[in-house]
Amino acid sequence: QVQLVESGGGLVQAGGSLRLSCAVSGRTFSTYAMGWFRQAPGKEREFVAAISWSGGRKDYADSVQGRFSISRDNAKKTMYLQMNSLEPEDTAHYYCAAEAVSTALRAFRFWGQGTQVAVSS
């Protein structure tokens, strides 16, 4: 089994920054791709960013390109999402996911419980 635990969410003013972390336990972390998704109230869950097992490939949603940065530390079995220039539209529950089911890195097998991010205007 794989357990994913997100942390780092909170309330921040527009223009501010947050760094989310996703700690993974239970299986070999370094062998699979991971991703971040978010879901705002009343909306469907959407893709935010994904990273390959080596970190050599990083994908971003158009809405966060240039503001968010995904990274991973395989030795620490942790993935990160650095979020800069936050906007009220970024307010959502953020989820990390592990083990992509295809090379598109948009569907994943394991999910965390999420962490809440709120951006005030």
DSSP file (Angstrom, degrees, kcal/mol; ACC not computed):
  #  RESIDUE AA STRUCTURE BP1 BP2  ACC     N-H-->O    O-->H-N    N-H-->O    O-->H-N    TCO  KAPPA ALPHA  PHI   PSI    X-CA   Y-CA   Z-CA
    1    1 A Q              0   0    0      0, 0.0     2,-0.5     0, 0.0   109,-0.0   0.000 360.0 360.0 360.0 151.4    0.0    0.0    0.0
    2    2 A V        -     0   0    0     24,-0.1     2,-0.5    96,-0.1    24,-0.2  -0.960 360.0-163.8-116.2 130.8    1.0    3.6   -0.6
    3    3 A Q  E     -A   25   0A   0     22,-2.8    22,-2.2    -2,-0.5     2,-0.4  -0.959   3.7-169.5-114.6 133.0    0.2    6.4    1.8
    4    4 A L  E     -A   24   0A   0     -2,-0.5   109,-0.6   107,-0.3     2,-0.5  -0.983   1.6-172.3-123.0 130.1    0.4   10.0    0.8
    5    5 A V  E     -A   23   0A   0     18,-2.2    18,-2.6    -2,-0.4     2,-0.2  -0.969   8.2-157.3-127.4 116.4    0.2   12.9    3.3
    6    6 A E  E     +A   22   0A   0     -2,-0.5     2,-0.3    16,-0.2    16,-0.2  -0.596  18.0 165.1 -89.6 151.5    0.0   16.5    2.1
    7    7 A S  E     +A   21   0A   0     14,-2.0    14,-2.7    -2,-0.2   108,-0.1  -0.964  39.6  69.5-153.6 167.6    0.9   19.5    4.2
    8    8 A G        +     0   0    0     -2,-0.3    11,-0.3     1,-0.3    14,-0.0   0.371  61.1 133.6 103.9  -4.5    1.7   23.2    3.8
    9    9 A G        +     0   0    0     12,-0.1     2,-0.3     9,-0.1    -1,-0.3  -0.191  21.9 120.3 -71.7 170.9   -1.7   24.5    3.0
   10   10 A G  E     -d  117   0B   0    106,-0.8   108,-2.7   105,-0.1     2,-0.5  -0.986  60.4 -52.1 164.8-167.2   -3.2   27.6    4.6
   11   11 A L  E     +d  118   0B   0     -2,-0.3     2,-0.3   106,-0.2   108,-0.2  -0.882  53.1 165.6-104.6 130.2   -4.5   31.1    4.1
   12   12 A V  E     -d  119   0B   0    106,-2.5   108,-2.4    -2,-0.5     2,-0.1  -0.976  34.8-110.0-141.8 152.7   -2.4   33.6    2.2
   13   13 A Q  E >   -d  120   0B   0     -2,-0.3     3,-2.3   106,-0.2    73,-0.2  -0.482  51.2 -82.1 -79.6 154.9   -3.1   37.0    0.6
   14   14 A A  T 3  S+     0   0    0    106,-2.5    73,-0.2     1,-0.3    -1,-0.1  -0.288 120.0  30.1 -55.4 137.7   -3.1   37.4   -3.2
   15   15 A G  T 3  S+     0   0    0     71,-3.2    70,-0.6     1,-0.3    -1,-0.3   0.256  99.8 114.7  92.5 -11.3    0.4   37.7   -4.5
   16   16 A G    <   -     0   0    0     -3,-2.3    70,-2.4    70,-0.2     2,-0.3  -0.093  57.8-122.7 -84.1-174.2    1.8   35.5   -1.7
   17   17 A S        +     0   0    0     67,-0.2     2,-0.3    68,-0.2    67,-0.2  -0.928  20.8 179.3-133.0 152.6    3.5   32.1   -1.8
   18   18 A L  E     - B   0  83A   0     65,-2.2    65,-3.3    -2,-0.3     2,-0.5  -0.977  16.8-146.0-143.8 153.9    3.0   28.7   -0.2
   19   19 A R  E     - B   0  82A   0    -11,-0.3     2,-0.3    -2,-0.3    63,-0.2  -0.974  14.3-158.3-123.9 119.0    4.9   25.4   -0.5
   20   20 A L  E     - B   0  81A   0     61,-2.7    61,-2.2    -2,-0.5     2,-0.3  -0.690   6.4-159.7 -91.1 146.6    3.0   22.2   -0.4
   21   21 A S  E     -AB   7  80A   0    -14,-2.7   -14,-2.0    -2,-0.3     2,-0.4  -0.935   8.7-162.9-124.3 150.4    4.6   18.9    0.5
   22   22 A C  E     -AB   6  79A   0     57,-2.4    57,-2.2    -2,-0.3     2,-0.4  -0.923   9.6-161.3-134.2 108.0    3.5   15.4   -0.1
   23   23 A A  E     -AB   5  78A   0    -18,-2.6   -18,-2.2    -2,-0.4     2,-0.4  -0.755   9.7-158.1 -92.4 133.8    5.2   12.7    2.0
   24   24 A V  E     +A    4   0A   0     53,-2.5     2,-0.3    -2,-0.4   -20,-0.2  -0.902  15.7 168.0-117.4 138.1    5.0    9.2    0.7
   25   25 A S  E     +A    3   0A   0    -22,-2.2   -22,-2.8    -2,-0.4     3,-0.1  -0.962  47.8  50.3-140.4 160.1    5.4    5.9    2.5
   26   26 A G  S    S+     0   0    0     -2,-0.3     2,-0.3   -24,-0.2   -24,-0.1  -0.011 101.6  34.4 107.7 -29.3    4.7    2.3    1.9
   27   27 A R  S    S-     0   0    0    -24,-0.1     2,-0.7     0, 0.0    -1,-0.1  -0.890 101.5 -61.6-146.7 177.4    6.5    1.6   -1.5
   28   28 A T    >   -     0   0    0     -2,-0.3     3,-0.8     1,-0.2     4,-0.2  -0.511  45.9-168.7 -68.2 110.4    9.5    2.6   -3.5
   29   29 A F  G >  S+     0   0    0     -2,-0.7     3,-1.3     1,-0.2    -1,-0.2   0.870  75.1  61.9 -69.7 -38.7    8.9    6.3   -4.1
   30   30 A S  G 3  S+     0   0    0      1,-0.3    -1,-0.2    44,-0.2    44,-0.1   0.524  92.0  66.1 -74.5  -4.3   11.6    6.9   -6.7
   31   31 A T  G <  S+     0   0    0     -3,-0.8     2,-0.4     2,-0.1    -1,-0.3   0.489  94.7  56.9 -98.4  -2.0   10.1    4.6   -9.3
   32   32 A Y  S <  S-     0   0    0     -3,-1.3     2,-0.0    21,-0.2    -1,-0.0  -0.948  76.8-111.4-135.9 154.5    6.9    6.3  -10.2
   33   33 A A        -     0   0    0     -2,-0.4    66,-1.9    67,-0.1    67,-0.3  -0.313  32.8-161.2 -71.9 158.2    5.6    9.6  -11.4
   34   34 A M  E     -FE  51  98B   0     17,-2.5    17,-2.9    64,-0.2     2,-0.3  -0.916   6.6-170.4-139.2 165.0    3.6   11.9   -9.2
   35   35 A G  E     -FE  50  97B   0     62,-2.3    62,-2.5    -2,-0.3     2,-0.4  -0.967  19.4-129.3-152.5 167.2    1.2   14.8   -9.6
   36   36 A W  E     +FE  49  96B   0     13,-3.2    12,-2.4    -2,-0.3    13,-1.7  -0.966  26.1 175.2-119.4 138.4   -0.7   17.6   -7.9
   37   37 A F  E     -FE  47  95B   0     58,-2.7    58,-2.9    -2,-0.4     2,-0.3  -0.884  10.1-157.2-132.5 165.3   -4.4   18.2   -8.5
   38   38 A R  E     -FE  46  94B   0      8,-2.4     8,-3.3    -2,-0.3     2,-0.4  -0.989   6.7-160.4-145.3 155.9   -6.9   20.6   -7.0
   39   39 A Q  E     - E   0  93B   0     54,-2.0    54,-2.5    -2,-0.3     6,-0.2  -0.955   8.7-160.1-140.1 118.5  -10.6   20.9   -6.5
   40   40 A A    >   -     0   0    0      4,-0.4     3,-2.3    -2,-0.4    52,-0.1  -0.596  44.4 -76.6 -91.2 157.1  -12.4   24.2   -5.9
   41   41 A P  T 3  S+     0   0    0      0, 0.0    -1,-0.1     0, 0.0     3,-0.1  -0.293 118.6   7.2 -55.8 129.0  -15.9   24.3   -4.3
   42   42 A G  T 3  S+     0   0    0      1,-0.3     2,-0.3    -3,-0.1    -2,-0.0   0.506 113.9  98.6  78.7   4.2  -18.6   23.4   -6.9
   43   43 A K  S <  S-     0   0    0     -3,-2.3    -1,-0.3     1,-0.0     2,-0.1  -0.810  75.9-102.9-122.0 163.1  -16.0   22.4   -9.5
   44   44 A E        -     0   0    0     -2,-0.3    -4,-0.4     1,-0.1     2,-0.1  -0.435  48.2 -90.1 -78.2 156.9  -14.4   19.2  -10.8
   45   45 A R        -     0   0    0     -6,-0.2     2,-0.3    -2,-0.1    -6,-0.2  -0.447  51.0-162.2 -64.9 138.5  -11.0   18.2   -9.8
   46   46 A E  E     -F   38   0B   0     -8,-3.3    -8,-2.4    -2,-0.1     2,-0.1  -0.926  21.0-103.6-129.8 152.7   -8.4   19.5  -12.2
   47   47 A F  E     +F   37   0B   0     -2,-0.3   -10,-0.2   -10,-0.2     3,-0.1  -0.452  35.0 169.5 -69.2 139.4   -4.8   18.8  -13.0
   48   48 A V  E     -     0   0B   0    -12,-2.4    13,-2.6     1,-0.4     2,-0.3   0.704  59.0 -26.5-114.9 -55.1   -2.2   21.2  -11.7
   49   49 A A  E     -FG  36  60B   0    -13,-1.7   -13,-3.2    11,-0.2    -1,-0.4  -0.988  49.1-161.6-161.4 157.1    1.3   19.7  -12.3
   50   50 A A  E     -FG  35  59B   0      9,-2.0     9,-2.3    -2,-0.3     2,-0.4  -0.983   3.4-161.7-144.6 155.2    3.1   16.3  -12.7
   51   51 A I  E     -FG  34  58B   0    -17,-2.9   -17,-2.5    -2,-0.3     7,-0.2  -1.000  20.0-123.2-140.8 137.6    6.6   15.1  -12.4
   52   52 A S    >   -     0   0    0      5,-2.3     3,-0.5    -2,-0.4   -20,-0.1  -0.166  38.6 -97.0 -72.4 172.2    8.3   12.0  -13.7
   53   53 A W  T 3  S+     0   0    0      1,-0.3   -21,-0.2   -22,-0.2    -1,-0.1   0.838 125.9  40.1 -62.5 -32.0   10.1    9.6  -11.5
   54   54 A S  T 3  S-     0   0    0    -23,-0.1    -1,-0.3    20,-0.0    18,-0.1   0.624 109.0-119.7 -89.6 -14.1   13.5   11.2  -12.3
   55   55 A G  S <  S+     0   0    0     -3,-0.5    -2,-0.1     2,-0.2    15,-0.0   0.435  83.1 117.3  86.3  -0.8   12.3   14.7  -12.2
   56   56 A G        +     0   0    0      1,-0.1     2,-0.5    -5,-0.1    -3,-0.0   0.725  68.9  51.5 -75.3 -21.6   13.3   15.1  -15.8
   57   57 A R        +     0   0    0      2,-0.0    -5,-2.3     0, 0.0     2,-0.4  -0.971  63.6 176.3-119.2 130.0    9.8   15.8  -17.1
   58   58 A K  E     -G   51   0B   0     -2,-0.5     2,-0.4    -7,-0.2    -7,-0.2  -0.992   7.0-168.5-133.2 126.3    7.5   18.4  -15.5
   59   59 A D  E     -G   50   0B   0     -9,-2.3    -9,-2.0    -2,-0.4     2,-0.4  -0.876   5.5-171.6-113.1 145.4    4.1   19.2  -16.8
   60   60 A Y  E     -G   49   0B   0     -2,-0.4   -11,-0.2   -11,-0.2     2,-0.2  -0.983  27.2-113.6-135.7 147.1    1.9   22.2  -15.7
   61   61 A A    >>  -     0   0    0    -13,-2.6     3,-1.6    -2,-0.4     4,-1.3  -0.502  35.0-117.2 -68.7 148.4   -1.6   23.3  -16.3
   62   62 A D  T 34 S+     0   0    0      1,-0.3     3,-0.2     2,-0.2    -1,-0.1   0.850 112.4  62.5 -56.4 -34.8   -1.7   26.5  -18.4
   63   63 A S  T 34 S+     0   0    0      1,-0.2    -1,-0.3     3,-0.0   -15,-0.0   0.686 114.5  30.5 -69.1 -18.0   -3.3   28.3  -15.4
   64   64 A V  T X> S+     0   0    0     -3,-1.6     3,-2.5   -16,-0.2     4,-2.4   0.475  84.3 128.7-118.2  -6.6   -0.3   27.8  -13.2
   65   65 A Q  T 3< S+     0   0    0     -4,-1.3     4,-0.1     1,-0.3   -16,-0.0  -0.268  81.8  13.6 -54.2 130.4    2.5   27.8  -15.7
   66   66 A G  T 34 S+     0   0    0      2,-0.5    -1,-0.3     1,-0.1     3,-0.1   0.236 125.9  60.3  87.4 -14.1    5.2   30.2  -14.7
   67   67 A R  T <4 S+     0   0    0     -3,-2.5    17,-2.0     1,-0.1     2,-0.3   0.711  98.6  52.0-111.7 -34.9    3.8   30.6  -11.1
   68   68 A F  E  <  -C   83   0A   0     -4,-2.4    -2,-0.5    15,-0.2     2,-0.4  -0.766  61.5-164.6-106.9 151.0    4.0   27.1   -9.7
   69   69 A S  E     -C   82   0A   0     13,-2.3    13,-3.0    -2,-0.3     2,-0.4  -0.984   5.2-155.5-138.3 125.8    7.0   24.7   -9.6
   70   70 A I  E     +C   81   0A   0     -2,-0.4     2,-0.3    11,-0.2    11,-0.2  -0.782  23.5 157.3 -99.9 143.2    6.9   21.0   -8.9
   71   71 A S  E     -C   80   0A   0      9,-1.7     9,-3.0    -2,-0.4     2,-0.3  -0.948  21.2-151.6-153.4 171.0    9.8   19.1   -7.6
   72   72 A R  E     -C   79   0A   0     -2,-0.3     2,-0.5     7,-0.3     7,-0.2  -0.995  11.5-152.4-149.9 151.7   10.7   16.0   -5.7
   73   73 A D  E  >> -C   78   0A   0      5,-3.0     5,-1.8    -2,-0.3     4,-0.8  -0.917  10.9-171.2-123.8 100.5   13.4   14.6   -3.4
   74   74 A N  T  45S+     0   0    0     -2,-0.5     3,-0.3     1,-0.2   -44,-0.2   0.827  85.1  57.7 -65.9 -30.8   13.6   10.9   -3.8
   75   75 A A  T  45S+     0   0    0      1,-0.2    -1,-0.2    -3,-0.1   -46,-0.0   0.863 114.7  37.5 -66.4 -34.3   15.9   10.5   -0.8
   76   76 A K  T  45S-     0   0    0     -3,-0.5    -1,-0.2     2,-0.2    -2,-0.2   0.459 105.1-130.1 -94.1  -2.7   13.3   12.1    1.4
   77   77 A K  T  <5 +     0   0    0     -4,-0.8   -53,-2.5    -3,-0.3     2,-0.4   0.915  65.7 128.2  53.6  46.2   10.4   10.4   -0.4
   78   78 A T  E   < -BC  23  73A   0     -5,-1.8    -5,-3.0   -55,-0.2     2,-0.3  -0.989  46.3-158.0-137.1 141.4    8.7   13.8   -0.7
   79   79 A M  E     -BC  22  72A   0    -57,-2.2   -57,-2.4    -2,-0.4     2,-0.3  -0.881  15.7-158.2-114.8 151.0    7.2   15.8   -3.5
   80   80 A Y  E     -BC  21  71A   0     -9,-3.0    -9,-1.7    -2,-0.3     2,-0.4  -0.889  16.5-160.8-128.8 156.7    6.7   19.6   -3.4
   81   81 A L  E     -BC  20  70A   0    -61,-2.2   -61,-2.7    -2,-0.3     2,-0.6  -0.882  12.2-160.6-135.7 106.2    4.7   22.3   -5.1
   82   82 A Q  E     -BC  19  69A   0    -13,-3.0   -13,-2.3    -2,-0.4     2,-0.6  -0.772  11.1-165.8 -85.1 120.2    6.0   25.8   -4.8
   83   83 A M  E     +BC  18  68A   0    -65,-3.3   -65,-2.2    -2,-0.6     2,-0.3  -0.935  11.2 174.0-115.6 115.3    3.2   28.2   -5.5
   84   84 A N        +     0   0    0    -17,-2.0   -67,-0.2    -2,-0.6   -68,-0.2  -0.734  59.6  23.2-114.5 164.1    4.1   31.9   -6.1
   85   85 A S  S    S-     0   0    0    -70,-0.6    -1,-0.2    -2,-0.3   -68,-0.2   0.901  84.6-160.0  48.7  48.6    2.0   34.9   -7.1
   86   86 A L        -     0   0    0    -70,-2.4   -71,-3.2    -3,-0.2   -70,-0.2  -0.262   7.6-159.8 -64.6 145.6   -1.1   33.2   -5.8
   87   87 A E    >   -     0   0    0    -73,-0.2     3,-2.5   -72,-0.1     4,-0.3  -0.857  33.0-109.9-122.1 155.7   -4.4   34.4   -7.0
   88   88 A P  G >  S+     0   0    0      0, 0.0     3,-1.7     0, 0.0    31,-0.3   0.829 117.8  65.9 -54.0 -30.3   -7.9   34.0   -5.4
   89   89 A E  G 3  S+     0   0    0      1,-0.3   -49,-0.0   -49,-0.0    -3,-0.0   0.633  88.9  66.9 -68.1 -12.5   -8.7   31.6   -8.3
   90   90 A D  G <  S+     0   0    0     -3,-2.5    -1,-0.3     2,-0.0     2,-0.2   0.529  70.6 121.0 -83.8  -6.1   -6.1   29.2   -6.8
   91   91 A T    <   +     0   0    0     -3,-1.7     2,-0.3    -4,-0.3    27,-0.2  -0.423  42.1 107.7 -61.3 123.2   -8.2   28.7   -3.8
   92   92 A A  E    S- H   0 117B   0     25,-1.9    25,-2.6    -2,-0.2     2,-0.6  -0.975  75.4 -80.4-177.6 171.3   -9.0   24.9   -3.6
   93   93 A H  E     -EH  39 116B   0    -54,-2.5   -54,-2.0    -2,-0.3     2,-0.5  -0.871  48.8-147.5 -91.0 124.5   -8.3   21.6   -1.9
   94   94 A Y  E     -EH  38 115B   0     21,-3.2    21,-2.3    -2,-0.6     2,-0.4  -0.821  14.8-169.9-103.4 132.1   -5.0   20.4   -3.2
   95   95 A Y  E     -E   37   0B   0    -58,-2.9   -58,-2.7    -2,-0.5     2,-0.3  -0.915  12.3-146.4-119.1 141.9   -4.3   16.7   -3.6
   96   96 A C  E     -E   36   0B   0     -2,-0.4    16,-2.2   -60,-0.2     2,-0.3  -0.813  18.3-166.7-101.8 154.1   -1.1   14.8   -4.4
   97   97 A A  E     -EI  35 111B   0    -62,-2.5   -62,-2.3    -2,-0.3     2,-0.3  -0.969   3.1-157.2-140.4 151.4   -1.2   11.6   -6.4
   98   98 A A  E     +EI  34 110B   0     12,-2.2    12,-2.3    -2,-0.3    11,-1.0  -0.944  57.0  29.8-135.3 153.1    1.3    8.8   -7.1
   99   99 A E  E    S-     0   0B   0    -66,-1.9    10,-2.1    -2,-0.3    -1,-0.2   0.994  71.8-133.2  65.1  85.2    1.9    6.1   -9.7
  100  100 A A  E     - I   0 108B   0    -67,-0.3     8,-0.3     8,-0.2   -67,-0.1  -0.339   4.7-149.6 -62.6 142.7    0.7    7.3  -13.0
  101  101 A V  S    S+     0   0    0      6,-2.7     2,-0.3     1,-0.1     7,-0.1   0.470  79.5  21.5 -95.2  -3.1   -1.4    4.8  -15.0
  102  102 A S  S >  S-     0   0    0      5,-0.5     3,-1.5     1,-0.0     5,-0.2  -0.972  84.2-104.9-153.8 167.2   -0.3    6.2  -18.3
  103  103 A T  T 3  S+     0   0    0     -2,-0.3    -3,-0.0     1,-0.3    -1,-0.0   0.594 109.4  77.1 -72.3  -8.8    2.5    8.2  -19.8
  104  104 A A  T 3  S-     0   0    0      3,-0.0    -1,-0.3     1,-0.0    -4,-0.0   0.722  91.8-143.1 -70.8 -19.6    0.2   11.2  -20.1
  105  105 A L  S <  S+     0   0    0     -3,-1.5    -2,-0.1     2,-0.2     3,-0.1   0.893  71.3 106.9  57.1  43.2    0.7   11.7  -16.3
  106  106 A R        +     0   0    0      1,-0.2     2,-0.4    -4,-0.1    -1,-0.1   0.473  68.8  52.9-124.2  -9.8   -2.9   12.8  -15.9
  107  107 A A        -     0   0    0     -5,-0.2    -6,-2.7   -10,-0.0    -5,-0.5  -0.996  67.1-173.0-131.0 133.6   -4.4    9.7  -14.1
  108  108 A F  E     -I  100   0B   0     -2,-0.4    -8,-0.2    -8,-0.3    -9,-0.2  -0.879  26.1-142.1-132.0 158.0   -2.9    8.2  -11.0
  109  109 A R  E    S+     0   0B   0    -10,-2.1     2,-0.4   -11,-1.0   -10,-0.2   0.865  83.4  45.2 -87.5 -37.9   -3.4    5.2   -8.8
  110  110 A F  E     -I   98   0B   0    -12,-2.3   -12,-2.2   -11,-0.1     2,-0.3  -0.865  64.5-171.4-116.8 144.0   -2.9    6.5   -5.3
  111  111 A W  E     -I   97   0B   0     -2,-0.4  -107,-0.3   -14,-0.2   -14,-0.2  -0.958  14.3-137.8-134.3 147.5   -4.2    9.7   -3.7
  112  112 A G        -     0   0    0    -16,-2.2  -107,-0.2    -2,-0.3     3,-0.1  -0.357  32.7-107.3 -90.0-179.8   -3.8   11.7   -0.5
  113  113 A Q        -     0   0    0   -109,-0.6  -108,-0.1     1,-0.2   -18,-0.1   0.645  61.2-129.2 -84.5 -17.0   -6.5   13.3    1.5
  114  114 A G        -     0   0    0   -110,-0.1     2,-0.3   -18,-0.1   -19,-0.2  -0.050   8.0-112.1  95.9 163.9   -5.5   16.8    0.5
  115  115 A T  E     - H   0  94B   0    -21,-2.3   -21,-3.2  -108,-0.1     2,-0.3  -0.994  28.8-117.5-138.9 142.7   -4.6   20.1    2.0
  116  116 A Q  E     - H   0  93B   0     -2,-0.3  -106,-0.8   -23,-0.2     2,-0.4  -0.630  23.7-170.9 -88.4 133.9   -6.7   23.3    1.8
  117  117 A V  E     -dH  10  92B   0    -25,-2.6   -25,-1.9    -2,-0.3     2,-0.4  -0.991   4.2-176.8-120.9 127.6   -5.3   26.5    0.2
  118  118 A A  E     -d   11   0B   0   -108,-2.7  -106,-2.5    -2,-0.4     2,-0.5  -0.992   6.1-166.4-127.0 128.3   -7.2   29.7    0.5
  119  119 A V  E     -d   12   0B   0     -2,-0.4     2,-0.3   -31,-0.3  -106,-0.2  -0.961   9.7-153.9-117.6 120.0   -6.1   32.9   -1.2
  120  120 A S  E      d   13   0B   0   -108,-2.4  -106,-2.5    -2,-0.5    -2,-0.0  -0.663 360.0 360.0 -94.5 148.8   -7.7   36.2   -0.1
  121  121 A S              0   0    0     -2,-0.3    -1,-0.1  -108,-0.2  -108,-0.1   0.446 360.0 360.0 -89.8 360.0   -8.0   39.2   -2.4
